[in-house]
Amino acid sequence: MNIFKKSLFTASVVASSLVSSTAFAADAPTGIAAAIAAGQANVGLVTAGVVAVSALGFGLTMIVSWLRK
């Protein structure tokens, strides 16, 4: 009887892992697409931040140089 319980447990583990791996494989493309979209949004934010900081630094440098004249 113990061997039967072990084989039943093994069969149930194999079946559940197949079901979960199939569900994960179906969801992978949507997860990848979401990660790409989030990455593109982050690149846009970083680019805008770098431009804003450099413009602010340039503007402050110009104001300080004009005030020293």
DSSP file (Angstrom, degrees, kcal/mol; ACC not computed):
  #  RESIDUE AA STRUCTURE BP1 BP2  ACC     N-H-->O    O-->H-N    N-H-->O    O-->H-N    TCO  KAPPA ALPHA  PHI   PSI    X-CA   Y-CA   Z-CA
    1    1 A M     >        0   0    0      0, 0.0     4,-1.8     0, 0.0     5,-0.2   0.000 360.0 360.0 360.0 -33.8    0.0    0.0    0.0
    2    2 A N  H  >  +     0   0    0      1,-0.2     4,-2.0     2,-0.2     5,-0.1   0.872 360.0  52.4 -64.6 -38.0    2.9    2.4    0.7
    3    3 A I  H  > S+     0   0    0      1,-0.2     4,-2.4     2,-0.2    -1,-0.2   0.885 107.1  53.3 -65.3 -38.9    4.2    2.0   -2.8
    4    4 A F  H  > S+     0   0    0      1,-0.2     4,-2.1     2,-0.2    -2,-0.2   0.905 108.6  48.9 -62.9 -41.9    0.8    2.9   -4.2
    5    5 A K  H  X S+     0   0    0     -4,-1.8     4,-2.3     2,-0.2    -1,-0.2   0.888 111.4  50.2 -64.9 -39.6    0.7    6.1   -2.1
    6    6 A K  H  X S+     0   0    0     -4,-2.0     4,-2.5     2,-0.2    -2,-0.2   0.920 111.8  46.5 -65.2 -43.6    4.2    7.1   -3.3
    7    7 A S  H  X S+     0   0    0     -4,-2.4     4,-2.4     2,-0.2    -2,-0.2   0.869 112.2  51.0 -68.9 -35.0    3.3    6.6   -6.9
    8    8 A L  H  X S+     0   0    0     -4,-2.1     4,-2.2     2,-0.2    -1,-0.2   0.905 111.4  48.0 -66.0 -41.5    0.1    8.5   -6.6
    9    9 A F  H  X S+     0   0    0     -4,-2.3     4,-2.3     2,-0.2    -2,-0.2   0.921 112.2  49.2 -63.9 -44.1    1.9   11.4   -4.9
   10   10 A T  H  X S+     0   0    0     -4,-2.5     4,-2.4     1,-0.2    -2,-0.2   0.907 110.9  50.2 -62.6 -42.5    4.6   11.4   -7.7
   11   11 A A  H  X S+     0   0    0     -4,-2.4     4,-2.4     1,-0.2    -1,-0.2   0.899 110.7  49.1 -63.7 -40.5    1.9   11.4  -10.4
   12   12 A S  H  X S+     0   0    0     -4,-2.2     4,-2.3     2,-0.2    -1,-0.2   0.883 111.0  49.9 -68.8 -36.2    0.1   14.3   -8.8
   13   13 A V  H  X S+     0   0    0     -4,-2.3     4,-2.1     2,-0.2    -2,-0.2   0.920 112.3  47.5 -65.7 -43.3    3.3   16.3   -8.5
   14   14 A V  H  X S+     0   0    0     -4,-2.4     4,-2.0     2,-0.2    -2,-0.2   0.919 112.9  48.8 -64.0 -43.7    4.2   15.6  -12.1
   15   15 A A  H  X S+     0   0    0     -4,-2.4     4,-2.0     1,-0.2    -2,-0.2   0.912 112.1  47.8 -64.1 -42.6    0.7   16.6  -13.2
   16   16 A S  H  X S+     0   0    0     -4,-2.3     4,-2.3     1,-0.2    -1,-0.2   0.867 110.8  51.4 -69.1 -34.5    0.6   19.8  -11.2
   17   17 A S  H  X S+     0   0    0     -4,-2.1     4,-2.2     2,-0.2    -1,-0.2   0.871 109.1  50.9 -70.3 -34.3    4.1   20.8  -12.5
   18   18 A L  H  X S+     0   0    0     -4,-2.0     4,-2.0     2,-0.2    -2,-0.2   0.912 111.6  47.6 -66.1 -41.7    3.0   20.3  -16.1
   19   19 A V  H  X S+     0   0    0     -4,-2.0     4,-2.0     1,-0.2    -2,-0.2   0.918 114.1  46.3 -65.6 -43.1   -0.1   22.4  -15.5
   20   20 A S  H  X S+     0   0    0     -4,-2.3     4,-2.1     1,-0.2    -2,-0.2   0.875 111.9  50.5 -70.3 -35.7    1.8   25.2  -13.9
   21   21 A S  H  X S+     0   0    0     -4,-2.2     4,-2.2     2,-0.2    -1,-0.2   0.872 110.1  50.7 -70.1 -34.5    4.6   25.2  -16.5
   22   22 A T  H  X S+     0   0    0     -4,-2.0     4,-1.7     2,-0.2    -2,-0.2   0.907 111.0  48.6 -66.7 -41.2    2.0   25.4  -19.3
   23   23 A A  H  X S+     0   0    0     -4,-2.0     4,-1.2     1,-0.2    -2,-0.2   0.885 112.2  48.9 -66.0 -38.2    0.3   28.4  -17.5
   24   24 A F  H  X S+     0   0    0     -4,-2.1     4,-1.2     1,-0.2     3,-0.2   0.900 108.8  52.6 -67.4 -40.3    3.7   30.1  -17.1
   25   25 A A  H  < S+     0   0    0     -4,-2.2    -1,-0.2     1,-0.2    -2,-0.2   0.839 108.9  50.4 -65.8 -32.3    4.6   29.5  -20.8
   26   26 A A  H  < S+     0   0    0     -4,-1.7     4,-0.3     1,-0.2    -1,-0.2   0.799 113.7  45.2 -73.8 -28.0    1.3   31.1  -21.9
   27   27 A D  H  X S+     0   0    0     -4,-1.2     4,-1.8    -3,-0.2    -2,-0.2   0.583  91.0  85.4 -91.7 -11.6    1.9   34.2  -19.7
   28   28 A A  H  X S+     0   0    0     -4,-1.2     4,-2.5     1,-0.2     5,-0.2   0.905  85.3  52.1 -62.1 -46.0    5.6   34.7  -20.6
   29   29 A P  H  > S+     0   0    0      0, 0.0     4,-2.3     0, 0.0    -1,-0.2   0.878 110.4  48.9 -61.4 -35.6    5.0   36.8  -23.8
   30   30 A T  H  > S+     0   0    0     -4,-0.3     4,-2.0     2,-0.2    -2,-0.2   0.879 111.3  50.2 -70.4 -35.3    2.7   39.2  -22.0
   31   31 A G  H  X S+     0   0    0     -4,-1.8     4,-2.1     2,-0.2    -1,-0.2   0.895 111.2  48.5 -66.8 -39.6    5.2   39.6  -19.1
   32   32 A I  H  X S+     0   0    0     -4,-2.5     4,-2.2     2,-0.2    -2,-0.2   0.913 110.9  50.5 -66.1 -42.4    8.0   40.3  -21.6
   33   33 A A  H  X S+     0   0    0     -4,-2.3     4,-2.2     1,-0.2    -2,-0.2   0.893 110.6  49.6 -63.0 -39.5    5.9   42.9  -23.4
   34   34 A A  H  X S+     0   0    0     -4,-2.0     4,-2.2     2,-0.2    -1,-0.2   0.886 110.2  50.7 -66.7 -38.3    5.1   44.6  -20.1
   35   35 A A  H  X S+     0   0    0     -4,-2.1     4,-2.2     2,-0.2    -2,-0.2   0.887 109.9  50.2 -66.8 -38.3    8.8   44.7  -19.2
   36   36 A I  H  X S+     0   0    0     -4,-2.2     4,-2.4     2,-0.2    -2,-0.2   0.920 111.0  48.9 -64.8 -43.9    9.7   46.2  -22.5
   37   37 A A  H  X S+     0   0    0     -4,-2.2     4,-2.0     1,-0.2    -2,-0.2   0.902 111.9  48.7 -63.2 -40.9    7.1   48.9  -22.2
   38   38 A A  H  X S+     0   0    0     -4,-2.2     4,-2.1     1,-0.2    -1,-0.2   0.892 110.9  51.1 -66.7 -38.3    8.2   49.7  -18.7
   39   39 A G  H  X S+     0   0    0     -4,-2.2     4,-2.2     2,-0.2    -2,-0.2   0.898 109.1  50.2 -64.6 -40.9   11.8   49.9  -19.8
   40   40 A Q  H  X S+     0   0    0     -4,-2.4     4,-1.9     1,-0.2    -1,-0.2   0.886 110.1  50.6 -65.6 -37.6   11.0   52.3  -22.6
   41   41 A A  H  X S+     0   0    0     -4,-2.0     4,-2.1     2,-0.2    -1,-0.2   0.900 109.7  50.6 -65.8 -39.7    9.1   54.5  -20.2
   42   42 A N  H  X S+     0   0    0     -4,-2.1     4,-2.5     1,-0.2    -2,-0.2   0.890 107.9  52.5 -65.5 -39.0   12.1   54.6  -17.9
   43   43 A V  H  X S+     0   0    0     -4,-2.2     4,-2.3     1,-0.2    -1,-0.2   0.903 109.1  50.6 -63.3 -40.2   14.4   55.5  -20.7
   44   44 A G  H  X S+     0   0    0     -4,-1.9     4,-2.2     2,-0.2    -2,-0.2   0.902 111.2  47.8 -63.4 -41.5   12.1   58.4  -21.6
   45   45 A L  H  X S+     0   0    0     -4,-2.1     4,-2.2     2,-0.2    -2,-0.2   0.902 112.1  48.7 -66.6 -41.0   12.0   59.7  -18.0
   46   46 A V  H  X S+     0   0    0     -4,-2.5     4,-2.4     2,-0.2    -2,-0.2   0.905 111.0  50.6 -66.8 -40.6   15.8   59.4  -17.6
   47   47 A T  H  X S+     0   0    0     -4,-2.3     4,-2.2     1,-0.2    -2,-0.2   0.927 111.5  47.4 -62.4 -45.3   16.4   61.3  -20.9
   48   48 A A  H  X S+     0   0    0     -4,-2.2     4,-2.3     1,-0.2    -1,-0.2   0.886 111.9  51.3 -63.7 -38.1   14.0   64.1  -19.9
   49   49 A G  H  X S+     0   0    0     -4,-2.2     4,-2.4     2,-0.2    -2,-0.2   0.901 109.5  48.8 -66.0 -41.4   15.7   64.3  -16.5
   50   50 A V  H  X S+     0   0    0     -4,-2.4     4,-2.3     2,-0.2     5,-0.2   0.915 112.7  48.0 -65.2 -42.7   19.2   64.6  -18.0
   51   51 A V  H  X S+     0   0    0     -4,-2.2     4,-2.3     1,-0.2    -2,-0.2   0.913 112.7  48.8 -63.9 -42.1   18.1   67.3  -20.4
   52   52 A A  H  X S+     0   0    0     -4,-2.3     4,-2.3     2,-0.2    -2,-0.2   0.911 112.3  47.4 -65.9 -42.1   16.4   69.2  -17.6
   53   53 A V  H  X S+     0   0    0     -4,-2.4     4,-2.5     2,-0.2    -1,-0.2   0.906 113.5  47.8 -66.8 -40.8   19.4   69.0  -15.2
   54   54 A S  H  X S+     0   0    0     -4,-2.3     4,-2.5     2,-0.2    -2,-0.2   0.895 112.4  49.1 -68.4 -37.7   21.8   70.1  -17.9
   55   55 A A  H  X S+     0   0    0     -4,-2.3     4,-2.6    -5,-0.2    -2,-0.2   0.899 112.0  49.2 -65.7 -39.7   19.5   73.0  -19.0
   56   56 A L  H  X S+     0   0    0     -4,-2.3     4,-2.5     2,-0.2    -2,-0.2   0.921 112.4  47.6 -65.0 -43.9   19.2   74.1  -15.3
   57   57 A G  H  X S+     0   0    0     -4,-2.5     4,-2.1     2,-0.2    -2,-0.2   0.910 113.5  47.4 -63.7 -42.4   23.0   73.9  -14.8
   58   58 A F  H  X S+     0   0    0     -4,-2.5     4,-2.2     2,-0.2    -2,-0.2   0.913 112.6  50.0 -64.7 -42.1   23.6   75.9  -18.0
   59   59 A G  H  X S+     0   0    0     -4,-2.6     4,-2.3     2,-0.2    -2,-0.2   0.911 111.1  47.6 -64.1 -43.1   21.0   78.5  -17.1
   60   60 A L  H  X S+     0   0    0     -4,-2.5     4,-2.5     2,-0.2    -1,-0.2   0.892 110.9  52.1 -65.6 -38.4   22.4   79.0  -13.6
   61   61 A T  H  X S+     0   0    0     -4,-2.1     4,-2.2    -5,-0.2    -2,-0.2   0.910 110.7  48.0 -63.2 -41.2   26.0   79.3  -15.0
   62   62 A M  H  X S+     0   0    0     -4,-2.2     4,-2.1     2,-0.2    -2,-0.2   0.907 112.0  49.1 -65.9 -41.6   24.8   81.9  -17.5
   63   63 A I  H  X S+     0   0    0     -4,-2.3     4,-2.1     1,-0.2    -2,-0.2   0.922 112.0  48.1 -65.0 -43.1   23.0   83.9  -14.8
   64   64 A V  H  X S+     0   0    0     -4,-2.5     4,-1.4     1,-0.2    -1,-0.2   0.899 111.8  49.9 -65.1 -40.2   26.0   83.8  -12.5
   65   65 A S  H  X S+     0   0    0     -4,-2.2     4,-0.7     1,-0.2    -1,-0.2   0.869 111.1  49.1 -67.8 -34.6   28.3   84.9  -15.3
   66   66 A W  H >< S+     0   0    0     -4,-2.1     3,-0.6     1,-0.2    -1,-0.2   0.881 109.5  52.1 -70.3 -36.6   26.0   87.8  -16.2
   67   67 A L  H 3< S+     0   0    0     -4,-2.1    -1,-0.2     1,-0.2    -2,-0.2   0.781 104.7  56.8 -70.8 -25.7   25.8   88.9  -12.5
   68   68 A R  H 3<        0   0    0     -4,-1.4    -1,-0.2     1,-0.2    -2,-0.2   0.690 360.0 360.0 -77.8 -17.9   29.6   89.0  -12.2
   69   69 A K    <<        0   0    0     -4,-0.7    -1,-0.2    -3,-0.6    -2,-0.1   0.500 360.0 360.0 -68.6 360.0   30.0   91.4  -15.1
